[in-house]
Amino acid sequence: MPTTAPATPDRPVPPVVPGWTHRFSGKVRDVYAPEGTHPDGDVLLLVASDRVSAYDHVLPTPVPGKGAVLTALSLWWFEQLQDLVDTHLTGAPVPAEVRGRAVVVRALDMVPVECVARGYLSGSGTAEYLQGGSVCGVPLPPGLTEGSRLPEPVFTPATKAAVGEHDENVDFERVVAEVGRETAEELRRLTLAVYRRAAAVTERAGILLADTKLELGRVPGGDGRLVLGDEVLTPDSSRFWPADAWQPGRTQPSLDKQVVRDWLTSPASGWDRASDSPPPPLPAEVVERTAAGYREVYRRLTGADLPG
């Protein structure tokens, strides 16, 4: 496994967790392995931080409470999806030092594909559609615009990039070349099944699920079935739009980190995305709007406020 980079203001030293050794840090999560053997076998401790990433950068400003929302919402969704796909959760207790923002999971061999499902046109999907009338090789009908609902959900995978590098949208045959046809077809089937289930759930809560990204893997030495890992259907990995404000042809109001993306690309930030310079700190108002959106998604979906 890769080792973590030196601590910086935007990437502070990960917390010390007795009984666990820090292995590496991703954009948002810190990953630990147990010291010695664990009763559940080959497991990892995933700790969700309050870091925010956008445009392949980890931003210098955290969003307080974000890690707790990601963890609680993922746990809730894993329950809603358990009849569709197995998950990496073990149910093992979490150390007190990181309780509420961490889970103990089975270690997986991850499939090197970002599994994305789209029910609406937005973001990089819109840009690709406007160039050639398709997204990831999937032809779409003419006349669509930003925010348009697609005739049916589509599987639009991407390559998995390292921190600081860019994910790349790819067509289905590229996935076949990467992982084989049988695995590629199962990735597509599971991704679309999860999206359809989740979109029905969110719509009942007054939220449109524009798109979402899943990560799947296999248990080493297991039966070969694909297992859902990482986080699932959070405001970090999905676009959530208030249904009562949906209006195709414009950028939609959001309950996710699009608030951060929009500010970074606005004149107010003074940041040139094409430059080599890192993004600036987020203003307090953007931090609060982002945190409020994350909490609102949790409240609408679960019917409760986040504990604590």
C-alpha positions as CSV (number, residue, x, y, z in Angstrom):
1,M,0.0,0.0,0.0
2,P,1.1,3.6,-0.6
3,T,2.4,5.6,2.3
4,T,0.9,8.9,3.3
5,A,2.5,12.2,2.1
6,P,4.1,14.5,4.6
7,A,1.6,16.6,6.7
8,T,0.7,20.0,5.2
9,P,-1.9,22.6,6.3
10,D,-4.5,21.0,4.0
11,R,-3.4,17.4,5.0
12,P,-2.8,17.4,8.7
13,V,-1.3,14.5,10.7
14,P,-4.0,11.7,10.9
15,P,-5.3,10.9,14.3
16,V,-3.5,8.3,16.5
17,V,-5.7,5.3,17.1
18,P,-4.5,2.9,19.7
19,G,-4.3,-0.7,18.3
20,W,-4.2,0.5,14.7
21,T,-1.3,1.7,12.5
22,H,-1.9,4.4,9.9
23,R,-1.2,3.0,6.4
24,F,-2.1,5.8,4.1
25,S,-4.4,8.8,3.5
26,G,-6.6,9.4,0.5
27,K,-8.3,12.6,-0.5
28,V,-10.8,12.3,2.4
29,R,-10.2,9.1,4.3
30,D,-7.4,7.9,6.5
31,V,-6.8,4.1,6.4
32,Y,-5.4,2.0,9.3
33,A,-4.4,-1.6,9.7
34,P,-4.7,-3.5,13.0
35,E,-1.6,-4.0,15.1
36,G,-1.4,-7.8,15.2
37,T,-4.3,-10.1,14.3
38,H,-7.9,-9.0,14.3
39,P,-10.9,-11.4,15.2
40,D,-12.5,-10.5,11.9
41,G,-9.5,-11.4,9.8
42,D,-8.0,-9.1,7.1
43,V,-9.7,-5.8,8.0
44,L,-9.0,-2.1,7.8
45,L,-10.2,0.9,9.7
46,L,-11.5,3.7,7.4
47,V,-11.7,7.1,9.1
48,A,-13.6,9.8,7.3
49,S,-12.0,13.2,7.8
50,D,-13.6,16.6,7.3
51,R,-11.3,17.3,4.3
52,V,-12.9,18.4,1.1
53,S,-11.6,17.6,-2.4
54,A,-12.5,19.3,-5.7
55,Y,-10.9,19.3,-9.1
56,D,-8.3,16.8,-8.0
57,H,-7.1,19.0,-5.1
58,V,-7.5,18.6,-1.4
59,L,-8.7,22.0,-0.2
60,P,-7.0,23.8,2.7
61,T,-10.4,24.4,4.5
62,P,-12.2,21.5,6.2
63,V,-16.0,21.3,6.5
64,P,-16.8,20.6,10.2
65,G,-18.9,17.5,10.7
66,K,-18.5,16.3,7.1
67,G,-16.8,13.0,8.1
68,A,-19.6,12.1,10.4
69,V,-22.2,12.7,7.7
70,L,-20.3,10.6,5.2
71,T,-20.0,7.7,7.7
72,A,-23.6,7.8,9.0
73,L,-25.2,8.2,5.6
74,S,-23.0,5.4,4.1
75,L,-24.1,3.1,6.9
76,W,-27.7,3.9,6.3
77,W,-27.4,3.3,2.5
78,F,-25.6,0.0,3.0
79,E,-28.7,-1.2,4.9
80,Q,-31.0,-0.1,2.1
81,L,-28.9,-2.0,-0.5
82,Q,-28.1,-5.2,1.4
83,D,-30.4,-7.3,-0.8
84,L,-28.8,-6.0,-4.0
85,V,-25.1,-6.3,-3.3
86,D,-22.8,-7.4,-0.4
87,T,-20.8,-4.7,1.4
88,H,-17.3,-4.5,3.0
89,L,-18.7,-3.8,6.4
90,T,-17.8,-6.2,9.2
91,G,-19.9,-4.8,12.1
92,A,-16.8,-4.8,14.3
93,P,-16.7,-2.1,17.0
94,V,-14.9,1.2,16.2
95,P,-12.3,2.6,18.5
96,A,-13.6,5.4,20.7
97,E,-11.1,7.9,19.4
98,V,-12.8,7.9,15.9
99,R,-16.3,6.7,16.8
100,G,-19.0,8.3,14.6
101,R,-16.7,8.8,11.6
102,A,-15.1,5.4,11.1
103,V,-15.9,1.8,10.1
104,V,-14.1,-1.5,10.3
105,V,-14.2,-3.1,6.9
106,R,-13.0,-6.2,5.1
107,A,-9.9,-5.5,3.0
108,L,-10.8,-5.7,-0.7
109,D,-9.0,-6.0,-4.0
110,M,-10.6,-3.0,-5.6
111,V,-11.6,-3.1,-9.3
112,P,-9.7,-0.3,-11.0
113,V,-12.8,1.4,-12.4
114,E,-14.9,4.3,-11.1
115,C,-18.5,2.9,-11.5
116,V,-20.7,5.9,-12.3
117,A,-24.4,5.9,-13.0
118,R,-26.2,9.0,-14.4
119,G,-29.9,9.6,-14.5
120,Y,-29.5,13.3,-15.4
121,L,-27.1,15.2,-17.5
122,S,-24.6,17.3,-15.5
123,G,-20.9,18.1,-15.0
124,S,-18.5,16.3,-17.3
125,G,-21.4,14.4,-18.8
126,T,-22.9,17.6,-20.2
127,A,-19.5,18.7,-21.6
128,E,-19.0,15.3,-23.3
129,Y,-22.6,15.2,-24.6
130,L,-22.3,18.7,-26.1
131,Q,-19.2,17.7,-28.0
132,G,-20.5,14.5,-29.5
133,G,-24.0,13.6,-28.5
134,S,-23.0,10.8,-26.2
135,V,-21.4,10.1,-22.8
136,C,-18.8,7.4,-22.4
137,G,-19.8,6.0,-25.8
138,V,-23.5,5.8,-24.9
139,P,-25.6,7.7,-27.5
140,L,-28.1,10.1,-26.1
141,P,-31.1,11.8,-27.8
142,P,-30.6,15.3,-29.3
143,G,-31.8,18.4,-27.6
144,L,-30.7,17.7,-24.0
145,T,-29.2,20.4,-21.9
146,E,-27.6,20.8,-18.4
147,G,-29.9,19.1,-15.9
148,S,-32.0,17.2,-18.4
149,R,-33.4,13.9,-17.3
150,L,-32.1,11.0,-19.4
151,P,-34.6,8.5,-21.0
152,E,-33.1,5.9,-18.6
153,P,-30.0,5.7,-16.3
154,V,-26.7,5.0,-18.1
155,F,-23.5,3.5,-16.9
156,T,-20.6,6.0,-17.6
157,P,-17.4,4.6,-16.0
158,A,-14.1,6.4,-15.5
159,T,-10.6,5.4,-14.8
160,K,-9.4,5.7,-11.2
161,A,-6.8,8.4,-10.7
162,A,-4.3,8.9,-8.0
163,V,-4.5,12.0,-5.7
164,G,-3.7,15.0,-7.8
165,E,-4.4,13.3,-11.1
166,H,-7.5,13.4,-13.3
167,D,-10.2,10.7,-13.6
168,E,-11.0,10.0,-17.3
169,N,-14.4,9.1,-18.6
170,V,-14.1,5.9,-20.7
171,D,-16.5,3.8,-22.8
172,F,-17.7,0.3,-21.9
173,E,-15.2,-1.5,-24.1
174,R,-12.3,0.2,-22.3
175,V,-13.7,-1.3,-19.1
176,V,-13.9,-4.7,-20.8
177,A,-10.2,-4.4,-21.9
178,E,-9.3,-3.5,-18.3
179,V,-11.2,-6.2,-16.3
180,G,-12.7,-8.6,-18.8
181,R,-16.2,-8.8,-20.2
182,E,-17.9,-10.8,-17.5
183,T,-16.6,-8.4,-14.7
184,A,-17.5,-5.3,-16.8
185,E,-21.0,-6.5,-17.4
186,E,-21.5,-7.3,-13.7
187,L,-20.1,-3.8,-12.8
188,R,-22.6,-2.2,-15.1
189,R,-25.5,-4.4,-13.8
190,L,-24.8,-3.7,-10.1
191,T,-24.1,0.0,-10.6
192,L,-27.4,0.6,-12.4
193,A,-29.3,-1.6,-9.9
194,V,-28.0,0.5,-7.0
195,Y,-28.7,3.7,-8.9
196,R,-32.3,2.8,-9.6
197,R,-33.0,1.7,-6.0
198,A,-31.4,4.8,-4.6
199,A,-33.1,7.2,-7.1
200,A,-36.5,5.9,-6.0
201,V,-35.6,6.3,-2.4
202,T,-34.3,9.9,-2.8
203,E,-37.2,11.0,-4.9
204,R,-39.6,10.0,-2.1
205,A,-37.6,12.4,0.1
206,G,-37.9,15.2,-2.4
207,I,-34.3,14.8,-3.8
208,L,-33.2,14.0,-7.3
209,L,-30.2,11.7,-7.6
210,A,-28.5,13.2,-10.7
211,D,-25.5,10.8,-10.6
212,T,-23.4,8.7,-8.3
213,K,-20.1,6.9,-8.1
214,L,-19.5,3.5,-6.7
215,E,-16.4,1.5,-5.9
216,L,-16.5,-2.3,-6.0
217,G,-13.9,-5.0,-5.2
218,R,-13.5,-8.6,-4.2
219,V,-12.5,-10.2,-0.9
220,P,-9.0,-11.8,-1.4
221,G,-9.4,-15.6,-1.5
222,G,-13.2,-15.2,-1.4
223,D,-15.9,-16.5,-3.8
224,G,-15.2,-13.9,-6.5
225,R,-18.4,-11.9,-6.0
226,L,-18.2,-8.1,-6.3
227,V,-18.5,-6.3,-3.0
228,L,-19.5,-2.6,-2.5
229,G,-16.7,-0.7,-0.7
230,D,-15.6,2.8,0.3
231,E,-18.6,5.2,0.8
232,V,-21.9,5.0,-1.0
233,L,-24.5,7.6,-2.1
234,T,-23.1,10.5,0.0
235,P,-22.9,14.2,-1.0
236,D,-19.2,13.6,-1.8
237,S,-19.9,10.8,-4.3
238,S,-23.2,11.9,-5.7
239,R,-25.1,14.9,-7.0
240,F,-28.3,15.6,-5.0
241,W,-30.8,18.2,-6.3
242,P,-33.9,19.5,-4.5
243,A,-36.7,18.1,-6.6
244,D,-38.9,21.2,-6.2
245,A,-36.1,23.4,-7.7
246,W,-35.2,21.3,-10.7
247,Q,-35.2,23.2,-13.9
248,P,-33.3,21.8,-16.9
249,G,-31.2,24.3,-18.9
250,R,-29.3,25.8,-15.9
251,T,-27.0,24.8,-13.1
252,Q,-29.2,23.1,-10.4
253,P,-29.3,24.1,-6.8
254,S,-27.5,21.3,-4.9
255,L,-27.2,19.5,-1.6
256,D,-23.7,18.3,-2.2
257,K,-20.2,19.6,-2.7
258,Q,-21.2,21.4,-5.9
259,V,-21.4,24.4,-3.7
260,V,-17.6,24.2,-3.3
261,R,-17.0,23.6,-7.0
262,D,-19.2,26.5,-8.0
263,W,-17.3,28.9,-5.7
264,L,-13.9,27.7,-6.8
265,T,-14.8,28.4,-10.5
266,S,-16.4,31.8,-9.8
267,P,-14.7,35.1,-10.0
268,A,-15.0,35.5,-6.2
269,S,-12.4,32.8,-5.6
270,G,-9.8,34.4,-7.9
271,W,-8.5,30.9,-8.7
272,D,-7.5,29.7,-12.2
273,R,-8.3,26.1,-12.4
274,A,-5.9,25.7,-15.3
275,S,-3.0,27.0,-13.3
276,D,-0.6,25.1,-11.2
277,S,-1.5,27.0,-8.1
278,P,-3.5,25.3,-5.3
279,P,-7.1,26.4,-4.6
280,P,-7.6,29.2,-2.0
281,P,-9.2,28.7,1.4
282,L,-13.0,28.5,1.4
283,P,-14.9,31.4,2.9
284,A,-17.0,30.7,6.0
285,E,-20.2,31.2,4.1
286,V,-19.3,28.5,1.6
287,V,-18.2,26.1,4.4
288,E,-21.5,26.6,6.2
289,R,-23.7,26.2,3.1
290,T,-21.8,23.0,2.3
291,A,-22.1,21.6,5.8
292,A,-25.8,22.5,5.9
293,G,-26.5,20.7,2.6
294,Y,-24.8,17.6,3.8
295,R,-26.9,17.6,7.0
296,E,-30.0,18.3,5.1
297,V,-29.5,15.3,2.8
298,Y,-29.1,13.1,5.9
299,R,-32.2,14.5,7.5
300,R,-34.4,14.2,4.5
301,L,-33.4,10.6,3.7
302,T,-33.3,9.2,7.3
303,G,-36.0,11.4,8.9
304,A,-33.6,12.2,11.7
305,D,-30.9,14.7,12.6
306,L,-27.4,13.4,12.7
307,P,-26.6,12.1,16.2
308,G,-24.4,14.4,18.3
